Amino acid sequence: MTEIRKYSAASLCKRIGMLCLGLITMAFGVAFSITAALGTSPISSVPYVTGAISGLSVGTTTIIMNALFVLIQIAILRRRYQWFQLLQLPAAILFGTTIDVASWLIRGIVPGAYWQQWLLCLLGIFLVALGVSMEVVARLIVTAGEGIVLAICQVAPVKFGNMKMTFDLTLVALSILLSFTFLGHLDGVREGTIAAAVLVGQLTKLLLHPMEAFEKACLN
């Protein structure tokens, strides 16, 4: 709770707004990636496949997955779990709901050529990276997926970057397994998934510089 208490009321309100805007931006990025049909980002691959299996929307399965991630964090950290991180749950609801809303809003966009699919895919990647950078500079909570990685790093001698890569690869592998087992074909994991895995982190690093300048100017 220390991180939240150090902000003034005005700064906290601004940071909550930035966090929400970041989650909404990320959700639109996911929606564009789904529309591109070149594979979703690693963190969205499991919700996409489980949605295809169950008939639930991607937003709904995203909320369910993030709720499970929160429970896993609690199981890993136990007494060391910071209870204000339960705010990941309303954040997940906003994120998942916006994915469905965004998908509905852009439902009329149907790429007719491969290069058009790539344009939508790259737009989705950029929006996800922008949303992540906004989430970072808000400095309130992390997403539930990142929370698991941080929790593991607290109890095991492993670097965040290495654990994050392992976690993403595990999600992709699980998506592939579920896809072939229940759908009989590969779904949700394609070349766009690889592009997202490579580019989101790099773009986030580039976007953090102007976003941190914005934080100093507007969020304190």
C-alpha positions in Angstrom: 0.0 0.0 0.0 3.1 2.2 0.4 3.2 2.9 -3.3 -0.3 4.3 -3.4 -0.1 6.3 -0.2 2.9 8.3 -1.4 0.8 10.1 -4.0 -1.4 13.1 -3.3 -5.1 12.7 -4.0 -4.8 14.7 -7.2 -1.8 12.7 -8.4 -3.6 9.4 -7.5 -6.7 10.3 -9.5 -4.5 11.2 -12.5 -2.6 7.9 -12.2 -5.8 5.9 -12.0 -6.9 7.6 -15.1 -3.7 6.8 -16.9 -3.9 3.2 -15.8 -7.4 2.9 -17.1 -6.5 4.6 -20.4 -3.5 2.2 -20.7 -5.8 -0.8 -20.2 -8.3 0.4 -22.8 -5.5 1.1 -25.3 -4.1 -2.4 -24.7 -7.6 -3.9 -25.2 -8.0 -2.2 -28.6 -4.5 -3.5 -29.5 -5.7 -7.1 -28.7 -8.9 -6.5 -30.7 -7.0 -5.3 -33.8 -4.7 -8.4 -33.4 -7.7 -10.7 -33.4 -9.1 -8.9 -36.4 -5.8 -9.3 -38.3 -6.1 -13.1 -37.9 -2.3 -13.6 -37.8 -2.2 -14.8 -34.2 -2.6 -12.9 -31.0 0.0 -11.8 -28.5 1.4 -14.5 -26.2 -0.6 -13.2 -23.2 -3.9 -13.2 -25.2 -3.3 -16.6 -26.9 -4.8 -18.7 -24.1 -7.9 -16.6 -23.8 -8.4 -16.6 -27.6 -8.1 -20.4 -27.8 -10.2 -21.1 -24.7 -12.8 -18.7 -26.1 -12.9 -20.7 -29.3 -13.3 -23.9 -27.4 -15.9 -22.7 -24.9 -17.9 -20.3 -27.1 -17.2 -17.5 -24.6 -15.9 -14.1 -25.7 -12.2 -13.4 -25.6 -13.0 -10.6 -23.1 -14.7 -13.1 -20.8 -12.0 -15.7 -20.9 -9.4 -12.9 -20.4 -11.2 -11.9 -17.1 -11.3 -15.6 -16.0 -7.6 -16.1 -16.8 -6.5 -13.0 -15.0 -8.6 -14.0 -11.9 -6.8 -17.4 -11.9 -3.4 -15.5 -12.2 -4.3 -13.5 -9.1 -5.1 -16.7 -7.1 -1.7 -18.2 -8.3 0.1 -15.0 -7.1 -1.5 -15.4 -3.6 -0.6 -19.1 -3.5 3.1 -18.3 -4.5 3.6 -15.4 -2.1 1.2 -16.2 0.7 2.0 -13.8 3.6 4.2 -11.7 1.3 1.3 -10.9 -1.1 0.5 -7.2 -1.2 -3.3 -7.1 -0.9 -3.7 -3.9 -2.8 -2.7 -5.9 -5.8 -6.2 -7.3 -5.7 -6.9 -4.2 -7.7 -5.7 -6.4 -10.6 -9.2 -7.9 -10.6 -11.2 -4.7 -11.5 -8.4 -3.9 -13.9 -8.9 -7.3 -15.5 -12.6 -6.7 -15.8 -12.0 -3.3 -17.5 -9.5 -4.9 -19.8 -11.6 -7.9 -20.7 -14.8 -5.9 -21.2 -13.0 -3.4 -23.4 -11.6 -6.2 -25.6 -15.2 -7.2 -26.4 -16.4 -3.7 -26.9 -13.4 -2.9 -29.1 -14.0 -6.1 -31.1 -17.6 -5.0 -31.7 -16.6 -1.5 -32.7 -14.2 -2.6 -35.4 -16.2 -5.6 -36.5 -16.7 -4.0 -39.9 -12.9 -4.0 -40.6 -12.2 -7.1 -42.7 -8.7 -7.4 -44.2 -8.9 -8.7 -47.7 -5.2 -9.1 -48.3 -2.2 -10.5 -46.4 -0.5 -7.0 -46.3 -3.7 -5.6 -44.8 -3.6 -8.3 -42.1 -0.1 -7.2 -41.3 -1.1 -3.6 -41.1 -3.8 -4.4 -38.5 -1.4 -6.8 -36.7 1.3 -4.1 -36.4 -1.3 -1.5 -35.3 -2.4 -4.0 -32.6 1.2 -4.5 -31.5 1.8 -0.7 -31.3 -1.4 -0.2 -29.2 -0.5 -3.0 -26.8 3.0 -1.5 -26.4 1.6 2.0 -25.9 -0.9 0.7 -23.3 1.9 -1.1 -21.4 4.0 2.0 -21.3 1.0 3.9 -19.9 0.5 1.2 -17.3 4.1 1.4 -16.3 4.2 5.2 -15.8 0.9 5.1 -13.8 3.0 3.2 -11.2 0.0 1.7 -9.3 -0.4 -2.0 -10.1 0.8 -4.5 -12.6 -1.4 -6.7 -14.8 -2.1 -10.1 -13.4 0.2 -11.8 -15.9 3.1 -9.7 -15.0 2.2 -10.2 -11.3 2.8 -13.9 -11.6 6.2 -13.3 -13.1 7.1 -10.9 -10.4 5.8 -13.3 -7.7 8.0 -16.1 -9.1 11.0 -13.8 -9.1 10.5 -13.0 -5.5 10.7 -16.7 -4.4 13.1 -18.0 -7.0 16.6 -16.8 -8.1 15.6 -15.9 -11.6 15.8 -12.6 -13.5 12.5 -10.9 -14.5 13.4 -10.8 -18.2 14.2 -14.5 -18.3 11.1 -15.4 -16.4 8.9 -13.2 -18.5 10.2 -15.0 -21.7 9.6 -18.4 -20.1 6.1 -17.4 -19.0 5.1 -16.1 -22.5 6.5 -19.3 -24.1 4.6 -21.4 -21.7 1.4 -19.6 -22.6 2.0 -20.1 -26.3 2.8 -23.8 -25.8 -0.4 -24.2 -23.8 -2.4 -22.5 -26.5 -1.0 -24.7 -29.2 -1.7 -27.8 -27.1 -5.3 -26.8 -26.3 -5.9 -25.8 -29.9 -4.8 -29.1 -31.4 -6.5 -31.1 -28.6 -9.9 -29.5 -28.6 -10.2 -27.8 -32.0 -8.2 -30.2 -34.2 -6.1 -27.5 -35.7 -3.8 -24.6 -34.8 -5.7 -21.4 -33.9 -4.6 -18.1 -32.4 -0.9 -18.7 -32.8 0.8 -17.6 -36.0 3.5 -15.3 -37.3 1.8 -12.4 -35.6 2.3 -14.0 -32.3 6.0 -14.2 -32.9 6.0 -10.5 -34.1 4.2 -9.5 -30.9 6.6 -11.4 -28.7 9.6 -9.6 -30.3 8.2 -6.1 -30.9 6.0 -5.3 -27.9 8.9 -5.2 -25.5 11.1 -3.2 -27.8 8.4 -0.7 -28.6 7.5 -0.3 -24.9 11.1 0.6 -24.2 11.0 3.3 -26.9 7.7 4.7 -25.7 8.7 4.8 -22.1 11.0 7.8 -22.6 8.2 10.2 -23.8 5.7 8.7 -21.4 8.0 9.2 -18.4 8.4 12.9 -19.5 4.6 13.1 -19.6 4.5 11.6 -16.1 6.8 14.2 -14.6 4.9 17.0 -16.3 1.3 15.9 -15.7 0.9 13.1 -13.1 2.7 14.5 -10.1 
